[in-house]
Amino acid sequence: MPILLTCAVLGLAACGAEKPATTAGPAATSASAAPSSAAPSPSAAAMSDKELCTAAEKINKDMRAKLMTAVQSGGDLTKQTGAILTELGDRVTELAGTAGDGKAATALKEFGAEAGKAGSAADPGTAADNPAMEKASKDINAACKTAGAPTTF
């Protein structure tokens, strides 16, 4: 039951269906390369909402793959879920910082803050199950759908 709750809390619709990650190899070899490959340098022009949403969905898929690996590997799922939520929060917050003040960027910043709080909680899965995180997820999905790059947060 905790595994199903974790999947539901993270909004990972594909949690029950294993999908191969198309970028798992390169991302796994260098953790510092993963965030920079999803976002341009701060000196670059602000991303459009469509570019932002496309990059956010890539991060979301990367985190799904990490969650599936954590679930399948056994171990301390609470600790692993916390680390995944913290990384998810950090990566989407960093990504949102490369964009302007659009709806998608605002929702990503809110989601990132909530994911970070949940990741550092004693019970991350339960902490992530909150109205603010749910609202931010819905806001991201709505903004990205409007931008032409649907997401599944």
BELZINOR-V805699 format. One record per helix or strand of 2 or more residues. SS is the DSSP state (~ for helix, > for strand). FROM is the first residue (numbers start at 1). TO is the last residue. If there is no record, write none. Layout:
# BELZINOR-V805699
[[SS/FROM/TO] [SS/FROM/TO]]
This chain:
# BELZINOR-V805699
[[~/2/9] [~/24/29] [~/31/38] [~/49/73] [~/77/96] [~/103/119] [~/124/128] [~/131/147]]
